[in-house]
Every structure is written in C-alpha cells, then in structure tokens.
Amino acid sequence: MQRPTDRALPAGMQIAGAWAWRILAIAGVIALFLFVVSELEFIVIPLMIAILLSALLVPGAAFLRRHGWPRWLATVVPILVVLVVLAGLGFLVVTQILDELPELRHRTFHAYLDVRGFLISGPFHLTPKQLNGEFHTAVSAVQTDTNGLLAGAKSIGSGFEHFFTGLLLTVFGTIILLIDGAAVWRWTVRLFPKRARAAIDDAGHAGWITLTSFVKVQIFVALVNSVGIGLIAAIARIPLAVPIAVAVFLGSFIPVVGSIVTGIIAVFVALVYNGPVIALIMLAGVLFIHLLESQVLQPLVMGNAVKVHPLAVVFAVAGGALLAGIAGALFAVPLVATVNTMVHSIAAGRWKARSQEPGDTPPADLAPAPETLSPKDPADD
C-alpha cells in the first residue's frame, strides 16, 4: 500500500531513495567487514595465505589420491615440494651473495667514493667538512635516541612473535584444507539460511575454480618476469642477478605493480655498481618485461583466468595496499576476482535447478569443485 508521502514524491526520487538506502546498507556491511578483518589481521592473513596455498596444492594432492596414493602421503608430498623449492631458492640466493661478497665490498667502496665525489664536485658543491658534519650528526642522533631504539627492538621482537604465530597458523590451515577442505566448505555453507545454501554452494564452486586458475596463471607470469629480468641482469653482468630474479618472482605475485617495484631494485643495483649506461639498459629491460606482462600476459592469460579488466586490477592493488599494506596488495586481485565470479554465478541462477541441499553428500575430492560438493542426484541411486 502506497503511503501519502510516497504519492507526493516523484517516481525518480522514490527510485533514487530506494537505491540510496540499499547502497548505504551494502557500504555499511563492507565497512564492518573491513573493520573486523583489520582487528583480526593476525588470524585473517594466515587463513588467506592458507587458502591460496591450498588452491595451488589441492590439484596435485587430488591427482596423487586418484592414482592410489594414501591420503597422508598425497597431502605431505605437495607441501614438501613447495618447501624444497623455497629452500632451493634460498640456497641460490645465499650462495651467490657469499660468492660475490668480496667483489661487492670492493664495488661498494668505489661507489661510495663516486657518490662522495659527485656531492663535492657536482651541482650540490658540498665541502668535505659539511659531509663529515652531516655524518656525525646522524651518528649522534642514533646514539642519543636510545629509547627509540629500545622501543624499535621491542616492536621487532613482537613482530617476530607474530610472524612465527602466523606461520604456524598458515601451515596448520593449509594441512587441514588439503586433508578435509570439502568438509570445511560444507560446514561453511551450513552457516547460511537453508534457502541460500544452494546459491552459496554454487558460487563457492565457481569462486574456487577462479582462485585455482589465478594461482596457476600468476605463478606462470611470475616465472616469466623473474626469468626475463634475471637473464637481462646476468647478460649485463649486474651483481646479484639470482637474488634479483628471486625478488622479482616474489614481487610478481602482486600483479602489474610488483614486477615494476622489484625491477627498480635491479636498476638501482646496476646504477650503483655498473654505472648509468648499464642502468639504462636494465631499465629498458624492466620496461620491456612490464609491457610483455601488461599487454600480452595480463589480457591473454590472466584475463581469461580471472575475468577482471587490467584497470580494475591496478585499482584493486592500489586500494588493497592503501587499506592493508603489502598483504592488501597481495590479496586484492584474487579476492576481487573470486568475489566477481561468485556474484556472477549467483546472478546467473544455475543454482535454482538444484533439488537437494548442498553439502549433504560426502565429497569425492579434497576441495570445493563442481564434481566434489555438488549434491547427489537421487536418480543415481
């Protein structure tokens, strides 16, 4: 029944008002969610890392189980493979740093002399006395700020405690999701009202497929970036080519932005140790790899996997970094891609054809997937 006040309002104002309060309600829910996540970040971040790792490892574990491997062995082997890869990368980085340490010391000393000479004879026209004075001022500030240093040491200690706690939570969460991820998903689905469970279950299937595709494609993109920039650094004889390649590989998990930021490290190292000409060559190489990622890999490979426009990727990374720093930048794109797929899945309405509550049948696999958590058809009995 229409109220008198409604009849007094134009139809356009009524529609705008109806949209306005719904948008405000959605914004309020999102703000509350972000507040809860920020307050529980030491729990949420390990959980999200565990989900990403599970998206990477579950297909391998499922493959091993389908070929007759015991459940515990199919769970342990993928985790060991990841640990061996990480240990191998760490060994390569440490080995190259130790091998090049004498040369790095020599180059660092000459780079210091070059920078000092530039500050004295260059456009700044500083005198040795001024440089020495600035150096002693910095040393005095460090020595007198004892309380600040102690506070910093305390915060670092607290940071290590949080790091190891988060590491344990991540490992535990990854193992649980590998062993019984489907049961975790069924429990999650049952948290929702019965009428919404079919839609949530179908959206979860679609979101899981998108997330696993994103992880696989992102690893491929990171390999292309790291190998490309690492080869350019090695050909240009820039020190620490392997550590630079590893840094680019890790940084590339932040799409678009990560490879540029870590590539700047290579340009800086080339500028300090090899001079401006090699630094320009390295900069050109970094820009070429970035164009390859943004113009070829992102539209053709990543675009097909996550169905998100590159412009949305850039703004998602920027927004995530603004809200939650490095963790926000890391999780922004997979979160946006997964939510986008889930929303489209619910809007498509495929879940309406289901005649049974989701999650009532034991899964055939380790994680949410269309063939694992879909309800059993009564006609199959």
C-alpha positions as CSV (number, residue, x, y, z in Angstrom):
1,M,0.0,0.0,0.0
2,Q,1.4,3.4,-1.0
3,R,1.7,6.0,1.7
4,P,0.6,9.6,1.1
5,T,4.1,10.8,1.4
6,D,5.1,8.4,-1.4
7,R,2.5,9.8,-3.7
8,A,3.9,13.3,-3.1
9,L,7.3,12.3,-4.3
10,P,8.2,12.0,-8.0
11,A,8.9,8.4,-9.2
12,G,12.5,9.3,-9.9
13,M,13.0,10.4,-6.3
14,Q,11.4,7.2,-5.0
15,I,13.7,5.0,-7.1
16,A,16.8,7.1,-6.1
17,G,15.8,6.8,-2.4
18,A,15.3,3.0,-2.7
19,W,18.7,2.6,-4.4
20,A,20.4,5.0,-1.9
21,W,19.5,3.2,1.3
22,R,20.4,-0.2,-0.2
23,I,23.8,1.2,-1.3
24,L,24.3,2.6,2.2
25,A,23.4,-0.8,3.7
26,I,25.9,-2.6,1.5
27,A,28.6,0.0,2.2
28,G,27.9,-0.4,6.0
29,V,28.3,-4.2,5.7
30,I,31.6,-3.8,3.8
31,A,32.9,-1.3,6.3
32,L,32.0,-3.6,9.2
33,F,33.7,-6.5,7.4
34,L,36.9,-4.4,6.8
35,F,36.9,-3.4,10.5
36,V,36.6,-6.9,11.7
37,V,39.4,-8.0,9.3
38,S,41.7,-5.2,10.5
39,E,41.1,-6.2,14.1
40,L,41.8,-9.9,13.4
41,E,44.5,-9.4,10.8
42,F,46.9,-11.9,12.5
43,I,44.3,-14.6,12.0
44,V,42.8,-13.5,8.7
45,I,46.1,-13.1,6.9
46,P,47.4,-16.6,7.7
47,L,43.9,-18.0,6.7
48,M,44.0,-16.3,3.3
49,I,47.6,-17.4,2.7
50,A,46.5,-21.0,3.6
51,I,43.6,-20.7,1.1
52,L,46.0,-19.5,-1.7
53,L,48.4,-22.3,-0.9
54,S,45.6,-24.8,-0.9
55,A,44.4,-23.5,-4.3
56,L,48.0,-24.3,-5.5
57,L,48.4,-27.7,-3.8
58,V,45.0,-29.2,-3.9
59,P,45.0,-30.2,-7.6
60,G,48.3,-32.0,-7.1
61,A,47.1,-33.8,-3.9
62,A,43.9,-34.8,-5.7
63,F,45.9,-36.1,-8.6
64,L,48.0,-38.3,-6.3
65,R,45.0,-39.6,-4.5
66,R,43.3,-40.5,-7.8
67,H,46.3,-42.6,-8.6
68,G,46.2,-44.6,-5.4
69,W,48.4,-42.7,-3.1
70,P,47.5,-42.8,0.6
71,R,45.7,-39.6,1.9
72,W,48.6,-38.7,4.2
73,L,51.3,-39.1,1.6
74,A,49.2,-37.2,-1.0
75,T,49.0,-34.4,1.5
76,V,52.6,-34.4,2.6
77,V,54.3,-34.6,-0.8
78,P,52.9,-31.3,-2.3
79,I,53.9,-29.4,0.9
80,L,57.4,-30.9,0.7
81,V,57.7,-29.9,-2.9
82,V,57.0,-26.3,-2.0
83,L,59.4,-26.4,0.9
84,V,62.1,-27.9,-1.3
85,V,61.6,-25.2,-4.0
86,L,61.7,-22.4,-1.4
87,A,64.8,-23.9,0.2
88,G,66.5,-24.2,-3.2
89,L,65.8,-20.6,-4.0
90,G,67.1,-19.5,-0.6
91,F,70.3,-21.6,-1.2
92,L,70.8,-20.0,-4.6
93,V,70.4,-16.5,-3.1
94,V,72.8,-17.1,-0.2
95,T,75.3,-18.8,-2.3
96,Q,75.5,-16.0,-4.9
97,I,75.7,-13.4,-2.1
98,L,78.6,-15.2,-0.5
99,D,80.4,-15.8,-3.8
100,E,80.2,-12.1,-4.8
101,L,80.7,-10.6,-1.3
102,P,84.4,-9.6,-1.8
103,E,83.6,-8.0,-5.2
104,L,80.5,-6.3,-3.6
105,R,82.7,-4.8,-0.9
106,H,85.1,-3.5,-3.5
107,R,82.4,-2.1,-5.7
108,T,80.6,-0.6,-2.7
109,F,83.7,1.2,-1.6
110,H,84.2,2.7,-5.0
111,A,80.5,3.5,-5.3
112,Y,80.8,5.4,-2.0
113,L,83.8,7.4,-3.3
114,D,81.9,8.2,-6.6
115,V,78.9,9.4,-4.7
116,R,81.0,11.5,-2.3
117,G,82.9,13.0,-5.3
118,F,79.7,13.8,-7.0
119,L,78.3,15.6,-3.9
120,I,81.5,17.6,-3.6
121,S,82.3,18.5,-7.2
122,G,78.7,18.2,-8.6
123,P,75.9,20.7,-8.6
124,F,75.5,20.5,-4.8
125,H,79.0,21.8,-4.1
126,L,79.2,20.4,-0.7
127,T,82.5,20.5,1.2
128,P,84.2,17.5,2.9
129,K,83.6,19.3,6.2
130,Q,79.9,19.6,5.6
131,L,79.7,15.9,4.7
132,N,81.6,14.9,7.8
133,G,79.3,17.1,9.9
134,E,76.2,15.5,8.5
135,F,77.6,12.1,9.1
136,H,78.5,12.9,12.7
137,T,75.0,14.5,13.2
138,A,73.4,11.2,12.0
139,V,75.6,9.1,14.3
140,S,74.8,11.4,17.3
141,A,71.1,11.2,16.6
142,V,71.3,7.4,16.6
143,Q,73.4,7.3,19.8
144,T,71.1,9.7,21.7
145,D,67.8,8.1,20.7
146,T,68.3,5.1,22.9
147,N,64.7,5.0,24.0
148,G,63.5,4.9,20.4
149,L,65.9,2.1,19.6
150,L,64.7,0.1,22.5
151,A,61.1,0.6,21.5
152,G,62.0,-0.4,18.0
153,A,63.8,-3.6,19.2
154,K,60.7,-4.4,21.3
155,S,58.4,-4.0,18.3
156,I,60.8,-6.1,16.2
157,G,60.6,-8.8,18.8
158,S,56.8,-8.6,18.8
159,G,56.9,-8.7,15.1
160,F,58.9,-12.0,15.1
161,E,56.4,-13.5,17.6
162,H,53.5,-12.6,15.3
163,F,55.4,-13.9,12.3
164,F,56.0,-17.3,13.8
165,T,52.5,-17.5,15.1
166,G,51.1,-16.6,11.7
167,L,53.5,-19.2,10.1
168,L,52.2,-21.9,12.3
169,L,48.6,-20.9,11.6
170,T,49.3,-20.9,7.9
171,V,50.9,-24.4,7.9
172,F,48.1,-25.8,10.1
173,G,45.4,-24.2,7.9
174,T,47.0,-25.5,4.7
175,I,47.2,-29.0,6.0
176,I,43.6,-29.0,7.2
177,L,42.3,-27.7,3.9
178,L,44.4,-30.3,2.0
179,I,43.1,-33.1,4.1
180,D,39.5,-32.2,4.6
181,G,38.8,-29.0,2.7
182,A,35.4,-30.2,1.4
183,A,34.2,-30.8,5.0
184,V,35.2,-27.3,5.9
185,W,33.3,-25.9,2.9
186,R,30.2,-27.9,3.8
187,W,30.3,-26.5,7.3
188,T,30.7,-23.0,5.9
189,V,27.7,-23.5,3.6
190,R,25.5,-24.6,6.5
191,L,26.2,-21.3,8.3
192,F,23.8,-19.7,5.9
193,P,20.0,-20.0,5.8
194,K,18.6,-23.1,4.0
195,R,17.1,-21.1,1.2
196,A,20.5,-19.5,0.4
197,R,22.7,-22.6,0.7
198,A,22.3,-23.8,-2.9
199,A,23.3,-20.3,-4.2
200,I,26.3,-20.1,-1.9
201,D,27.4,-23.6,-2.7
202,D,27.3,-22.9,-6.5
203,A,29.1,-19.6,-6.0
204,G,31.7,-21.3,-4.0
205,H,32.4,-23.8,-6.8
206,A,32.8,-21.0,-9.3
207,G,34.9,-18.9,-7.0
208,W,37.2,-21.9,-6.2
209,I,37.8,-22.5,-9.9
210,T,38.7,-18.9,-10.4
211,L,41.0,-18.9,-7.5
212,T,42.9,-22.0,-8.6
213,S,43.2,-20.6,-12.1
214,F,44.5,-17.3,-10.7
215,V,47.2,-19.0,-8.6
216,K,48.4,-21.2,-11.5
217,V,48.5,-18.3,-14.0
218,Q,50.1,-16.0,-11.5
219,I,53.0,-18.5,-11.0
220,F,53.5,-18.6,-14.7
221,V,53.5,-14.8,-15.0
222,A,55.9,-14.6,-12.1
223,L,58.3,-17.1,-13.7
224,V,58.3,-15.1,-17.0
225,N,59.0,-11.9,-15.2
226,S,61.8,-13.3,-13.0
227,V,63.5,-15.3,-15.8
228,G,63.3,-12.3,-18.1
229,I,64.7,-9.7,-15.7
230,G,67.2,-12.2,-14.2
231,L,68.6,-13.0,-17.7
232,I,68.9,-9.3,-18.6
233,A,70.8,-8.7,-15.3
234,A,73.1,-11.7,-15.9
235,I,73.8,-10.6,-19.5
236,A,74.6,-7.1,-18.3
237,R,76.9,-8.6,-15.6
238,I,74.9,-6.9,-12.8
239,P,75.8,-8.3,-9.4
240,L,73.3,-10.4,-7.6
241,A,71.4,-11.5,-10.7
242,V,69.9,-14.6,-8.9
243,P,68.7,-12.6,-5.8
244,I,67.2,-10.0,-8.1
245,A,65.3,-12.7,-10.1
246,V,64.0,-14.3,-6.9
247,A,62.8,-10.8,-5.7
248,V,61.1,-10.3,-9.0
249,F,59.4,-13.7,-8.7
250,L,58.1,-13.0,-5.3
251,G,57.1,-9.4,-6.1
252,S,55.2,-10.5,-9.2
253,F,52.5,-12.1,-7.1
254,I,51.3,-8.5,-6.8
255,P,50.0,-8.2,-10.4
256,V,51.3,-5.4,-12.6
257,V,52.8,-3.3,-9.8
258,G,55.0,-6.0,-8.2
259,S,57.3,-6.6,-11.1
260,I,57.9,-2.9,-11.6
261,V,58.8,-2.3,-7.9
262,T,61.2,-5.2,-7.7
263,G,62.6,-4.3,-11.1
264,I,63.6,-0.9,-9.8
265,I,65.9,-2.8,-7.4
266,A,67.8,-4.2,-10.4
267,V,68.0,-0.7,-11.9
268,F,69.4,0.7,-8.6
269,V,72.0,-2.1,-8.3
270,A,73.0,-1.5,-11.9
271,L,73.3,2.2,-11.3
272,V,75.5,1.8,-8.2
273,Y,77.7,-0.9,-9.4
274,N,77.8,-0.7,-13.2
275,G,77.1,3.0,-14.0
276,P,74.3,4.9,-15.7
277,V,74.7,3.2,-19.1
278,I,74.1,-0.3,-17.8
279,A,71.3,1.1,-15.5
280,L,69.5,2.5,-18.6
281,I,69.8,-0.9,-20.3
282,M,68.4,-2.6,-17.2
283,L,65.6,0.0,-17.1
284,A,64.7,-0.7,-20.7
285,G,64.7,-4.4,-19.9
286,V,62.4,-3.9,-16.9
287,L,60.0,-1.8,-19.0
288,F,60.0,-4.4,-21.8
289,I,59.1,-7.2,-19.3
290,H,56.4,-5.0,-17.8
291,L,55.0,-4.3,-21.3
292,L,55.1,-8.0,-22.0
293,E,53.1,-8.7,-18.8
294,S,50.6,-5.9,-19.2
295,Q,50.0,-6.2,-23.0
296,V,50.3,-9.9,-23.6
297,L,50.2,-12.0,-20.4
298,Q,47.6,-10.0,-18.5
299,P,45.0,-9.7,-21.3
300,L,45.5,-13.2,-22.8
301,V,46.5,-15.4,-19.9
302,M,45.4,-13.6,-16.7
303,G,42.3,-12.1,-18.3
304,N,40.9,-15.5,-19.3
305,A,41.6,-16.9,-15.8
306,V,40.2,-14.2,-13.6
307,K,37.8,-12.2,-15.9
308,V,38.9,-8.9,-14.4
309,H,39.9,-5.9,-16.6
310,P,43.6,-4.8,-16.1
311,L,42.3,-1.3,-15.0
312,A,40.4,-3.0,-12.2
313,V,43.5,-5.0,-11.3
314,V,45.6,-1.8,-10.9
315,F,42.9,-0.1,-8.8
316,A,42.4,-3.2,-6.7
317,V,46.1,-3.4,-5.9
318,A,46.3,0.3,-5.1
319,G,43.2,0.1,-2.9
320,G,44.4,-3.1,-1.1
321,A,47.8,-1.5,-0.5
322,L,46.2,1.6,0.9
323,L,43.9,-0.3,3.3
324,A,46.2,-3.2,4.4
325,G,49.7,-2.5,3.0
326,I,51.6,-5.4,1.4
327,A,49.0,-8.0,2.5
328,G,46.2,-6.0,0.9
329,A,48.1,-5.6,-2.3
330,L,48.8,-9.4,-2.4
331,F,45.2,-10.5,-1.7
332,A,43.4,-7.7,-3.6
333,V,43.3,-9.3,-7.1
334,P,42.4,-12.9,-6.1
335,L,39.7,-11.5,-3.7
336,V,38.2,-9.2,-6.3
337,A,38.3,-12.0,-9.0
338,T,36.8,-14.6,-6.7
339,V,34.0,-12.3,-5.5
340,N,33.3,-11.2,-9.0
341,T,32.9,-14.8,-10.2
342,M,30.7,-15.7,-7.2
343,V,28.4,-12.7,-7.8
344,H,28.0,-13.6,-11.4
345,S,27.3,-17.2,-10.5
346,I,24.5,-16.2,-8.1
347,A,23.1,-13.8,-10.7
348,A,23.1,-16.4,-13.4
349,G,20.7,-18.6,-11.3
350,R,22.1,-22.0,-12.2
351,W,21.7,-23.0,-8.5
352,K,17.9,-22.8,-8.8
353,A,17.8,-26.1,-10.6
354,R,19.1,-28.0,-7.6
355,S,16.6,-30.2,-5.8
356,Q,18.6,-31.1,-2.7
357,E,20.5,-29.1,-0.1
358,P,24.2,-28.7,-1.0
359,G,26.8,-30.5,1.1
360,D,24.7,-33.5,2.1
361,T,26.8,-36.0,0.1
362,P,30.4,-36.9,1.1
363,P,32.9,-35.3,-1.3
364,A,34.9,-37.2,-3.8
365,D,37.8,-34.9,-3.7
366,L,39.8,-32.7,-1.4
367,A,38.3,-29.2,-2.0
368,P,35.3,-27.4,-3.3
369,A,34.9,-28.1,-7.0
370,P,31.9,-28.8,-9.2
371,E,32.4,-32.6,-9.1
372,T,33.1,-32.7,-5.4
373,L,30.4,-30.8,-3.5
374,S,27.5,-30.8,-5.9
375,P,24.5,-32.5,-4.4
376,K,23.9,-36.1,-5.4
377,D,21.2,-36.7,-7.9
378,P,18.5,-39.0,-6.5
379,A,18.4,-40.7,-9.9
380,D,21.9,-42.0,-9.4
381,D,20.8,-44.3,-6.5
